[in-house]
Amino acid sequence: MYSYIKGIIEEISLDHVVIDNNGIGYKINASANTIMKVQLGHECKIYTKLIVKEDDMSLCGFYDKEELRMFELLTSISKIGPKVGLGILSFASPKQIGAYILSEDIAKLSKAPGVGKKTAERIVLELKDKIDKNNVEFEATLLTSQPIVVSQDEAVDALVALGYSLQESKDAVQKCKKDGLNTEDIIKKSLSYLMSKSLR
């Protein structure tokens, strides 16, 4: 029904954005990857997937077609719904997920929210032949012994842009930073930490 929606980002939340298009505000559920790439008050093009259930209709949105394609692959698997699909895409980029699938890294995949060992095995079994082998991204830690440069300031800035206070952002980054994690991973872990903290 909708291929994409182009408009101004009016609201950024932990699991969705609101984009204004000609005076209509569309609430679009999104992954942390997409949410981190949009800016409040800026024009953005979000690729969309309409989800229709018996009692609900909703939109899932993606910053690029690559993420949309991975979402469609993931949700084609039995028992992986839109929420889990977006959770997996919040855990790792489409290229990283593709690499985990091709390398049959069950341990890594099973760490994604809503994914246990059995679901991770099913993902590998059903998607291994469908992944574009030229469009994957193996983790730098697996390819080199060189230390990964991490910018804590960038991670803090990203969290502040999502609406957290400077102190909250600094505390979360300080708590979640670990050797071997790049900036994007720290942001994701900090986001998960802040979300779980708000639910307590």
N, C-alpha and C positions, 0 to 999 in steps of 0.2 A: 504493500500500500504506500509506504513512504520509503524512498531510496535514501534520502538524506534530508536534513533540515539545516538551513543556513540562517543565522541570526545572531543576536547579541546575547552573551551569557549574562543572565540576570541574577542567578543564584548558584552557588556551589556548595554542595553538602558532602557528607562522607560517602554516600552511595549513589548520588544522583546530581544532575545539573538541571537548571531550568533555562531554556533558551527562548528568547522572544523573537517571533517571526510575524511581522505585520500586526502587532498588537495581541497576538495569541501566545501565551506562555506554555511551552511544552515541557513537561517533566520527563526527563530521560534518565533511566537507570544506567549506571556506567561503572566501569572498573576503576580501580585506583590509578591505573596507567593512563586512562583517558582523562580522569579528573585532574591529574597533575599537569596535563598539557594545556588545559584551557585557562583563560584569565577572565576574571570578573570585568564586565563592561566592554569586552572586546568581541569583535565579530568572529564567528567560528562556524565551520561546516562539520556537522556531526552525521556520520553514516548510521542509519537506524534499522532496527529489526522490530517489527510489530509482533508482540506476543499475545495470543488470544487464548483465553481459558473460558471455562463455562461461566464463571462469575466475575471475570476481570479482563481488562485489556490494558496493556502497558507497552511502553517503548523502551528498548535497550539501545544504547548509543555507543559509537566507537569513533575514536579520533581518525582512524584510517581503515581502509578496506582489508588490510592484513589482519587486524584484530577482529573485524567482523567475520572474516573467513574462518579464523580459528574458533571463534564462538560458535559458528554454525557446525563446525566439525565436532566440537566437544558436546554440544547439545543434541547431536544426532545419536548419541549413545544413550541407551536405556538408563533411566534413573539419574541422568544429569540434566537438571532443569536450568532455566535462565539464571537463577540465583547462584547456583554452584558454578555455572559457566563463568559468570562475572567474577566469582571468588577466585577461580583458577587464574583468570587473566589479571587479577589484582596481585596475585602471588608471583607471577613471572610474565615476561613479555612473550608475545607469540613466537618469536624466534627461539627463545629459551625453552618454551614448552615443546616446540618442535624438536629441539635437540634432546630433551629428556625422553621424548617418545622414541626417536630414532636410536638412541643409545640404550633404550629399555631401562631407564633409571627409575625404577619403581619407588625407591626410597625417597627420591626428591619429589616426585609427583604426589606421593601419599601425604606429603606435608602441606599441600594446598588445602585451604578451608573446605570442609565438606567432602574431602576425598580420603578414603582409607586405602589400605593395601589392595583389596579386591577391586575397587573402582579404578585404581591406578593401573592394575593389571589389565582391566577391560579397555582402558584408554589406549594402552600400548597395543593390545591385540587388534583392536578395531581400526586404529588410525595410523599404524606404522606405514602402511602402503599408500596412505593418502597424503602424507606430509611431503611438501616440496623440499627435496634434499639440498637445494641451492639456497633455501631461505631459512636457515637455522643459525643459531648463535650459541656455540659452546662456551661455557663459562671460562673466563680468563684464568681462573685459579686452576683449571684442569689442563691448561695449555702452557703455562709459564710459572716459574717460581718467583717472578718479579712481584714485589708488593703492589697492591692496588692503591692508587691515590684516591683518598676520600676527602671530599669537601663537606665538613660539618656545616659550614655557613650556608651552602646551597640547600642542604637538607632542612635547616631551620627556616630559611626563606620560603621554601616550598610549603611548609606546614603553616606558616603565617599567612601565606596567600590563600590557604584553604579556610582561614577564619580562626585559627588558634592564636592565643596570645603568644608574645615573644617568649615569656618565661615557660609556658606550657611546652612550646616547641623545643626550647633548649633542653628542658628536663627530659623530654621524650627521646630526643636524639642522643643525649648523654647516656641514657639507660639502654638504648637499643644498639648503639654502635659496637661492632666487634671486628676483630681482625679478619680480613678476607671478604668483607662486605663492601660493595661499591656504594656510591651515593644513592642510587635509585633503590637499592635493597634497604638501606637505612631508612629512607623515606617511607617505604612500604611497611617496614616493621614498626616504625614510630607511629604511623597511622593506625595500625592494628592495635598497638598499645593504648593509644588515646581513645579509640573506639571502645575497647574493652573496659577502660577506666570509667568512661561515661555511663556504662551500663550497670556499674556496681551500685 
